[in-house]
């Protein structure tokens, strides 16, 4: 887990930095003139402006987490036992490793449907959050 976090932190930090730099400074100046505290500026200016970045970041993390194969396989090969065995490892092992192409294909289709459901739910929640801050 620490390796995955270390590998992704630079990309997501750059993403958030880009969205932070896109926030117009005029909004903060107006809020300061109106007497808003730093916390109020964060809640009412920064967070709503960062919502697209947060949605993008969580989408990338979720999709990357669902399709992870290489890191657990290279570090532990699914062990000890099956504690780090992922769905994608199962698809590849069944479909290619054991030449059970039908089972591998069926697992891949089920994984695709499950991933689609997760993405749909995530996008629905993200749209609700975006509407709240608009």
N, C-alpha and C positions, 0 to 999 in steps of 0.2 A: 504494500500500500504506500509506503514511504517513497519508493522508487517512482511509482505512478504519479504521486503528488509532485515530486521533484521534477519529473519530466514535463508536467503540464503547467507548472506555476508561472513560468516565464511567458508562455503564450497568453494565458489569461490575465496576467498583470499588464501585458502590453495592450490587450483588448480593453481592459478597464481604463488604462491611462489614455488611450485614444478617445474613449467616450467622455472621460473627465475633461480633456482638453477641448472637446467640442462644445462644452457648456459655455454660453456667452457670459463674460465677466459682468456685463450690464445687469444681469439678474441679481448677482450678489451685491453690486453697488446699490441697486434700488432697495434690496432687502435691508441693507445696513442703514440706509437713510430712513427707512420706515421703522427701524428699531428692532429688527429681528435678531435673535441671538444666533450663535453659530449652530446650535442644535436645531433651531427652527429652520435655518437655511439648509441644513443637511436634509431634514425631513421634507421640506416643501420645495426645494430646488434641486439639490444633488440627486436624491433618490429617484424622483420622477424622471429626471433626465438620464439616469443610468439604467432605467428599466429595460430599454432595448439591449443594452450590453449584458445585463444580468440574464435576460431571456436567451441571448445567443450563447453565453457562457454555459448556462445550465443545459442547453440543448446539446452543445458539443461534448460536455462531460457525460451526459446521460448516454448519448449514442456511442461515445468511445468506451464507456464502461460496459455497455451491453455486448459490444463486439470484441472485447479483449480476448486475445488468444496468446500472443507471443510472450508477454511478461510472466504469467504464471507457469506457462509451459517450459520456458527456458530456465526458470529458477527452481521449480519443484517437480515438473512433469506431472502435476496434478496431485501430488502427495503432500504430506503423509496420508495414506489411504486415498480418499477422494475429496479431501478438505479444500483443495484449491482447483478442483476440476471444474472447468467452465462449460457452458452450453456449446460454445463454438468448438472447444476441444472434443466434445462428444460428437458433434456433427462431423468433424474431420476424422476422428478415430473410427467411427462407424462407417462413414461413406468411403473413405480412402484407405485407411489403415487396415480395415477388416474386409474390404471389398463388398460391403453391404450397401450398395448404391441406393436401393429403394428406401432403406431405413434412414440413411444419411439425407436423402432428398426430402423425406417426410419431416425429419427433424428441422431441416433448413426452412421448409415452408411454415411449420409451426413457430419457429423462431422469428421469421419474418412477420407473421401475424401478431405475435406477442409484442415485437418491437414497434409495429405500427400502432397498436393500442396504447403502448406507453408514450409514444410520440404524440398521439392525438390527445391523450390526457394532459400531457405536459403543455402542449400548445393551448389547450382550453384554459388551463390554470394561468398560463402566461398572459393570455388575452384578458382574463378577469383582472389580473393585477395591473395590466397596462391601462385598462379602462378606469380603474380606481384612481390612478394617478393623473388622469387627463382632466 
